[in-house]
């Protein structure tokens, strides 16, 4: 990794430095044009896609017993989840077989980064962007690379449309069910700090909000299942009905993790 350093602030003499940009694409971190952060471990590494790619490749080779960067037992420990999270010893993990991957993202004031490695096949990717708006671009690039690799990591999901009247029975206040053990809530444990979600209709679309935060639009996959905001690992929402058709709870999923929100008494009505 010959073009990687923790020198901070980064000297201009290194050349070919990614200029920082704001959410609208405007130049940022002026007058020099690139960021400088006091947190060396969290935000101090300057690197290139080639260097990060070499790092991903070294981790993959170590895991598969084909390289000496790390002893294979250490690499196996690194790529094994520590319950209840989706992290191993550092990276996030998901899938099995040819869809078994590790990945990790990075975010600071102007840059967005992503690394991903396919543990069974040895494929991998590195994505670096240089603006606050880079997250959405990063997701699209990752989707395209996943499609090109053809391992079925991130299959196409199509949403459907339903009239607002069909979604109205889901509106109301939902409270987190705290009795579900962390072994089941997994990587969602501790995610919902307030424990309360308000489900409503905004401009004809179903939304979910926490306290005073702006509502987030849910995109329907089926009459009862919805997709959350665009993300590498988007949340999925499912409204639960009893045998009489009464909506009584909301389940939120990410991977194998699941949490439950109970609807407030008196709000559950038959549609």
TAVEN-V929208 format. One record per backbone hydrogen bond with DSSP energy under -0.5 kcal/mol. NH is the residue of the N-H (numbers start at 1). CO is the residue of the C=O. Records with the same first field share a line. If there is no record, write none. Layout:
NH->CO + CO
This chain:
4->1
5->46
14->11
15->12
20->33
21->130
22->26
25->22
28->20
33->29
34->29
40->38
43->39
44->40
46->5
52->48
53->49
54->50
55->51
56->52
57->53
58->54
59->55
60->56
61->57
62->58
63->59
64->60
65->62
66->61
67->61
74->71
75->71
76->72
77->73
78->74
79->75
80->77
82->87
83->81
85->82
88->91
89->78
90->88
92->103
93->86
94->101
99->96
100->97
101->94 + 99
102->117
103->92
104->115
106->113
108->111
112->129
113->106
114->127
115->104
116->125
117->102
118->123
119->100 + 117
120->100
122->118
125->116
127->114
129->112
132->21
133->22
134->131
135->132
136->133
137->133
138->134
139->135
140->136
141->137
142->138
143->139
144->140
145->141
146->142
147->143
148->144
149->145
150->146
151->146
155->152
160->220
166->163
167->163 + 164
168->164
170->167
171->168
172->199
174->197
175->262
176->195
177->260
178->176
180->177
184->181
185->181
186->182
188->185
189->186
191->188
193->191
197->174
198->209
199->172 + 197
200->198 + 207
202->205
205->202
207->200
208->216
209->198
211->209
213->210
216->208
218->206
219->227
220->218
221->225
222->225
226->237
227->219
228->235
234->231
236->253
237->226
238->251
239->224
240->249
242->246
245->242
247->269
248->240 + 246
249->240
250->261
251->238
252->259
253->236
254->257
257->254
258->184
259->252
261->250
262->175
263->248
264->173
267->264
268->264
269->267
271->245
